[in-house]
Amino acid sequence: MFVAFHRHLLTILAAASLLGTASPAAIAANMSPWDEDVQSAARLIAARPRVESGGRVFRAGVEIKLKEGWKTYWRHPGDSGVPPALDFSKSQNVKAVTVLYPAPMRFPDGAGGNSIGYKGAVILPLHVVPQDAAKPVRLNLKLDYAVCEKLCVPAEANLELALTGADTANETAVSTAEARVPKHRAVGDNGTPAIRAIRREAGSGKPRVVVDVAAPAGAPVLLLAEGPTAQWALPLPEQVTGAPAGLQRFAFELDGLPPGENASGATLRLTAVSGDKAVEVAFRLD
């Protein structure tokens, strides 16, 4: 019993030394202090680790809360806006960090277009692969993001948190955010929502992509399209007529490609959101 207690004490002391100047209350709560400005605030929160095929993976989340009427952006912001930029380069005992994005919503950008993002609050789940799974991780995040009401303004946060692997009060919040992350599926999957068919066809101007999506009867569907790199700025897919029974059809032009890029052979990522469920597929353009 003494050996187990001694090891537990060493883990706590190691986490405290990694955090440096972070407060004891923040360590105990497994969350960093809020880094606030006038319109928004951000912090890191810890969840329980998981053991996956590659070994131990620490779990955490970037929690962003927004003042009433303000919004922030998804990884692809739509017609306007800026996606969040997360820099973990000053972290310790970190081999890799995967940032996950819960299903977003679409909203008017105030300039005649539409943006993609979140209102009120959002948690971006983090899956962290440590260099040494037996030691705590120290996350050091420089977060640059944008918030928007009628006008958009830049925001930033500098956040620190030790991930020790201990139980936390944040497990439900992080797990709920993870459940909102679109699930990887194949084109033609039989679930709902599901992207049943994709084709490229000639349009009145540029070639366009037509997508048929299955969703529960009467349920609204949001379809999003991303190119192979962040430099692609594909239009937001719009619903069109002509879908077979039980499906909703969307289309978008192959516009917004980086200079010199050719759509042929490129792999697009399509995301379909319906209610609290979302899926994404990869599709290679011929």
Secondary structure by P-SEA (a helix, b strand, c coil): caaaaaaaaaaaaaaaaaaccccaaaaaaccccccccccccccccccbbbbccccccccccbbbbbcccccccccccccccccbbbbccccccccbbbbbbcbbbbbbccccbbbbbccccccbbbbbbbccccbbbbbbbbccccccccbbbbbbbbbbbbbccccccaaaaaaaaaaacbbbbcccccccccccccccccccccbbbbbbbbccccbbbbbbbbccccccccccccccccccccbbbbbbcccccccccccccbbbbbbbbccccbbbbbbbcc
